[in-house]
Structure formats: structure tokens, C-alpha cells
Amino acid sequence: MKLSGLVMDPVTNTPIIILKDLEDKNALSIWIGLLEASAIAIEMEKIHVPRPMTHDLLLDTINKAGYEVSRA
């Protein structure tokens, strides 16, 4: 699946990520927290933040140890 979008639920004002399969035939909506939505939006918009976020530190640590994350 791939990230298709990030939207807000108009009723609950809760962020939702939309995942789609690689053929764009099926979609999966997942309600997430505001902090998670913020982190995803920062990555989607390629916004530079002055300090790395926790997941950035973890990925850097994994890469510097000689490993690679191929999927999650």
C-alpha cells in the first residue's frame, strides 16, 4: 500500500490517512492522532525542521549501523 492522502474527518475533526494499493483499486482509511498527522504532513510537504523527530533519529541510527528499512 502507499500513502494517498491526509484528510480531516469533518465530524470528529480527527486526522485520517488514506492508503491505496499499488493498482489504486482498494483504499484503507485510518484515523490517527494529531501528532502523528503532523509528522506525516511534514514529511509529505518536505518541510525542514530544525531538530530531527524521533522516527528520523531511529532511521538515521539504523542506516548508520549499516542496515536499511525496506518496508514497514
MOMO-V793204 format. One record per backbone hydrogen bond with DSSP energy under -0.5 kcal/mol. CO is the residue of the C=O (numbers start at 1). NH is the residue of the N-H. E is the energy in kcal/mol with one decimal. If there is no record, write none. Layout:
co;nh;e
CO;NH;E
CO;NH;E
This chain:
co;nh;e
2;20;-2.6
5;18;-2.8
7;16;-3.4
8;10;-0.6
9;13;-2.3
14;9;-3.0
15;32;-2.4
16;7;-2.9
17;19;-0.6
17;30;-2.4
18;4;-3.5
18;5;-1.4
19;28;-2.9
20;2;-2.9
21;24;-1.9
26;21;-2.1
28;19;-3.0
30;17;-2.6
33;37;-2.3
34;38;-2.3
35;39;-2.1
36;40;-2.3
37;41;-2.7
38;42;-2.3
39;43;-1.8
40;44;-2.7
41;45;-2.3
42;47;-2.3
43;46;-0.9
47;49;-0.5
53;56;-0.6
53;57;-2.1
54;58;-2.2
55;59;-2.2
56;60;-2.5
57;61;-2.4
58;62;-2.4
59;63;-2.6
60;64;-2.7
61;65;-1.3
62;67;-2.1
63;66;-1.5
68;70;-0.7
